[in-house]
Amino acid sequence: MGTGSGVAHSVASVGRTSRWTARATATATALAAIVGAGTLAGFLGRLAWPLELACHFRVHYIVALLALALVLALGRHRIRVFACLLLAALNGVVVLPLWFPPESPRSMRGEPLRALVANVYFRNRDTRRTLELIRSRDPEIVLLEEVTSAWRDAVGELRRRYPHALVEVREDNFGIALLSRHPFQSAEIVRVGAAGLPSVVARVTLGDAVVTLVGTHPSIPIGGRSAALRDDQLRAIAELVAGLEPPVILLGDLNTTPWSPVFADLLEKTGLRDSARGFGVQPTWPTQLGPAGIPIDHCLHSPGVIVVDRSTGPPIGSDHRPLLVDLVVTR
């Protein structure tokens, strides 16, 4: 009786393990199909705004597909494992270039420039952390977005440190401010694109060099109309930048990631380069997700500008992390 009972128990255990493996395999297969659909949809982003949204999660797709490949490997489903690895590789081809720096410049001679970009979030009342960050990191250029009247009053404390400023206050998501330790040769608020949102354009003197700074913050691409307005603003910004005298630095929360066709068009039309090249993926939004966020705050630059360092800052009470970039503007 004892031996028979043990055999029956073993058979039952094997049966439970088999059922668990079957359920895990079925679940992993379904999830892999969903992630695979997102992967492929991202390559069709020019066709419709929901497809473009799918392109922003390339890193997430890679992590998910590798984990699912491991689960499927335990069930010895070789074809499904291969499909997961192939899809992960497709995402990797898009993402990996951010870890490869551009060719090293022949000379680093020029004027150093540290820039800080921060979407402070218009409902954020904690101005202290942002001001402390600015004071501690001491950037020469600060671009703030979602600047309300309360934020304008708060950054007024920095007037001695940043005597040159260009500000347009709004009580929604699209107020903007450019603060500079260096004098402006010219500075203006411009409105490009159908949304009519404010952007800043300033010609700044840096010792023996002069650089044009452009700051912009287009619409959030949730819904067909707002996505179209974002795309229209970025097209208009590209046209504006293409007509400016280099070197040019474009800063801002662009509401898109480096893997979007909209972003690719911006680089192509302007000839600007992504400062993230060589520094990998540096997520800035949403703050709550930390390293699982996506990089939508950017610093783009013309070939006459060299990137020395690039990093994200600590949380400042906003849904975005600030972006800090050390540059050299060649003479």
N, C-alpha and C positions, 0 to 999 in steps of 0.2 A: 504493500500500500504506500509506504514512504517513497519508494523509487518512482512509482507511477505518479504520485502527487508532485514530485520534483520535476518530472518530465513535463507534466501539464503546465506547471508554473513557468518553466522555461519557454514552452511553446507560446504561452500567453504573453510573456515578456517580448518575445520576438515579434508577435503579432502587433503589440502596442508600439514597438519601435518602428515596425514597418508602416503602420498607419501614421505615426508622427512624421516619418520621412516623406511619405506621400503627401501629407498636408503641407509640410514645409516646402517641398518641391513645387506643388501647385501654387502656393502663395508666392514663392520666389519667381516662378515663371510669369505670373500675372504682373507682379511689380516690375520685372524686367521689361515686359511688354510696354508698360506705361512709361518707364524711364526711356526706353528706346524710342517711343513715339515722341517724347519731348526732345530727345536728341535730334531726331530727323526733322521735327517741326522747326527747330531753331535755324536750320539751314534754309528754310523757306520764308524767312522773316520779311522779305520784301513783298510778299503776297498779301499779308493781312496783319493787323496789329496783334491779335492773340498769338499768332505764330512767332512774331518778333519777341514777344514776352518770353517765349520758351528758350530763347538763346542765352538768357542771362544766368542760367544755372548750370553752366558747364562743369564747374568744379563739383557741384552736388551730384551731378550725373555720374561723374567718374567714381566718386566714393561709393555711391549706391550700387553701381554696376559691378565694382570689384567685390563688394560684400555679397551681392547676389550670386556672383560667379562662384564664390567660396561655398555658399549653401548648395548650389546646384552640383558642385564638384563632389560634395559628400554623398549625393544621390547618384553619382556617376552618369550624369547627363552631359556627355561630352559636347554635343552639338550646341546645347543651350549655353554651356560654359564658354564655348568659342564665340557665340553670338554676343554674349555679355562683354567679353574681352575686346571684340572688334568694335563694339559701340563705345566702350571706354576709350579705346585708341582714337576713334574719330573725335571725341571730345578733347582728348589730350593734344591732338594736332592743333586744335584751336587755342588751347590754353597755354601750352608749354612755351611759345615764343616770348611770353612775358618774363620768363626766367633767363632769357638770353640777351645780354646787353648789346647795344649797337656797337659798331666799330669804335675803338678808342680814338679820341681826337689826337692829332699830332701835337697840339699845344693846349695847355690849360690856362693860358694867359687871358686875362679879362677881368671883369668886375664881378665880384661875388654878390649873390642876391638870394636871400632866404624869403620864401613866400609861404604864407599860411592861408588855406582856404577852409572856411567853416560855415556850414549851414547851421545857424544857431537855433532854428525852429521858432516860429513866431509865437508859439504858446509857451515857450521856455522862459521862466522868470528867474532862473538861476544864472545871472550874468557874472557872478563872482568867478566861477571856474574858467570861463572864457577869458576874462581879463587877466586872471592869474597865469593862464597858459600863454597869453601874448607876452606878458611881462617876463616870464621865465624863459621862453624860447626866443624871444627878441627878434621876430621876423622884421624885415625891412618893408615888406609889402603884406597887407592883410586884406583879403576879400571876405566879407561877411554877407551871407544871404539870409533871407527871411527877416530883414531888419525892420522892426516896428519903431514907433516913437520911443518906447521904453528902452529899446536897444540903442537907439541913437543917443539918448541921454546917458546911458551907461558908458558907451565908448567915448563920450565927451571927456571922461577922466583921462583918456590917453592923448589928449590934444597936444600936450607938450612933446610927447614922444613921436607923435605922428601929426606934424603941422599941416600936412597936405591931405585933403580928404574930398571925396566926392560921394554924396549920399542921396538916395531917394528912398524915403520912408513910405511903407505901405503897411496896413494892418492885416494883410493876408500873407501868403507864402512868398511874395515876390518883391519885397523891399530889398535893396542892395546897397552896399557901402564898400568903397575902396579907400584904404588908409595907407599912407606912404610916408616914410622918413625922407624920401628924396623928392626934389621939386618936380612939379608937372610942367612940361613945356606946353601941353594942352591937355584938357580933360573934359569929357562930356558924357551925359546920359543919352543913350540912343535907344530907339525902339525899332526893332527889326522883326519881320514876320507878322502874320495876321493877328496874333494874340496881343501885340502891342506892349509886351512886358519890357521893363527897363533892363538895359545892359550898360556896362561902363566901358569906355575906351579912353585910355590915358597914355600919353607919350611922356616917359619918365627919364630923367637924366641920372645916370649912375657914373659919377666920375667922368672918365673919358668915353663912356659908352652911352647910348640912348636906346631904350627898349620900349616897345608898345605893349601895353597890358590891356587885355580884353577880359571882362568878367561877364558871365551870363548864367541864367537859370531858367530853362524852358519848362513848359507844362509837364505834369506827371502823366505818363502815357497809359492811363487806365480808361479805356473807352475809345471808340473810334475817333471822335472829335478831338479829344485832348491829345491823343497820339499824333494825329495829323498836325495839330498846332505845334507840338514839340518838334516834329520833323521839319516843319516849315521854318521854325525859328533857327534850328541848326543849319538848315540850308542857307538861310539869310546871313547867319553869322559866318559861314564858310565864304560866302561872296564878299562880305565885309573884310574878313581877314586876308583874303587873296589880294585885295587892293591896298593893303597897308604896307608901309615900308618896313622890312625886317631889320632887326630880329623882333619876333612877336611871341608873346606868352599868352595862352588862353587858359583861363582858370574858371572853375565853377562846378556846381552840381548840375551835370548835364542830363540827369535822369536816363542814363543808358550805360551799358557796360562795354568794355573793349571788344566783346564778341558780337556786337550788334552790327547789322549792315548799315545802320544809320551812322554809327561811329566810324566804320570803315570809309563811308562816303565823306565824312568830315575830314579825315586825315588825307584822303586822296585829293579833295578839292582845294585844301589849304596848303598841302605840303608840310604840315606840322607833324611832329613826332610825339609819341606817347611817353611821358616821363616814367611810366611804370616799367618800361623795358629794362630788364636786368634786375628788377626788384621783386618780381613775382606778383601774385595776387594779393592786394592789400584792401580788404573789404572796409567800406565806410558806412554802409547802411544795410539793415537797421542796427543800431547800436546794441539792441537787446540780444542779437544773435552772435555777437562777437565775431570769431573767425568764420562762422557759417554765413555771414552776410555777403553782400555783393559790392563790387567797386563801382560806384556811380559818381563819385567826386573826382575831378580830374585836373591835371596840369599838362597841357600840350605846349609844345615849343617848336620854333623854327630851327633849322640846322645850325644857326649861329649861337645856339644856347647849349651848354653842356650840363647834364644832370650829375651832381656829385653825390647826393643822398636823397632818400625819399622815405617817408614813414607816416603812419597814422598816429594821431595824438590820443590822449586819454578821453574818456567820456566827459562831456561838458553839459549834460542835462538835455541835450538834443537827441533826435533820433538818428543823427549823423555823427560819425567821428570826424574830427578835423584832419586835414591833410597838410603835411609839412614837406616842403621841397627845397633843397639847397642846390642852387644853380650857379653857373658862371656864364656871364654874358660876354662873349668875345668881342674884342674891339674891331 
